[in-house]
Every structure is written in structure tokens, then in C-alpha cells.
Amino acid sequence: MRNFTEAEFRGWYPYLHPLLKERLDDYRDERGDSVMISPVDGALGRRLDPNNPAYSQDRDNRIRKGHAAPKPPPPKPAAGKKE
């Protein structure tokens, strides 16, 4: 991938479908570094969940959907302090 590191996928990288990788790269191309992979459990990969098959490793062992989210803004400096 050109815009993400494997570490951002918390162990799920080897299971990502190639089209999902391409779409995530395109999304970060559009939005810049303000996009992150959602840190919520299950937002990227789940083990064979029949209720959410696109988020699960399917028969070919690939995940076809994932959640990307905006990164939170950096904290504002405390009042009266200069950086």
C-alpha cells in the first residue's frame, strides 16, 4: 500500500482484499493524512461472522470492508501557554 503501514491494520493486513487496499489508498489520497483505520474492535476484521460477512474473513480468507475514520484534531494548548 502506498498510504498506509501494515501496523495500522492491527494484524489484519495479510487478510485485506486487494480491492479494499486500493480503495483505502485512494481515500487517503483524497483526504490526506486526516484518515485513520478505526480503532474500534471489529471495525476492520472479524472471524467468520455470518451476520457481517463483508467484515469477516470469507471463504477466500479476505476481508472486503473496513471502517476508516477522521483522525481527532490535535489538542489545543492550555490557555495562557505558548508553544
Residue pairs with C-beta under 8 A, 6 or more apart in sequence:
1 21
1 24
1 25
2 25
3 24
3 25
3 28
3 29
4 24
4 25
4 28
4 37
6 13
8 36
8 37
9 16
9 37
9 44
10 37
10 44
11 45
12 44
12 45
12 63
12 66
15 45
15 57
15 61
15 62
15 63
16 62
16 63
16 66
17 62
17 63
17 64
19 64
20 62
20 63
20 64
20 65
20 66
24 37
24 66
24 68
27 35
27 68
28 35
28 68
31 70
33 71
34 70
34 71
35 68
35 69
35 70
35 71
36 68
36 69
36 70
36 71
37 43
37 44
37 66
37 67
37 68
37 69
38 44
38 66
38 67
38 68
38 69
40 67
42 52
42 55
43 55
43 66
43 67
44 55
44 63
44 66
44 67
45 55
45 56
45 57
45 63
45 66
46 52
46 55
46 56
46 57
47 56
47 57
48 56
48 57
48 58
49 55
49 56
50 56
54 63
54 64
54 65
55 63
55 64
55 65
55 66
56 63
57 63
58 64
77 83
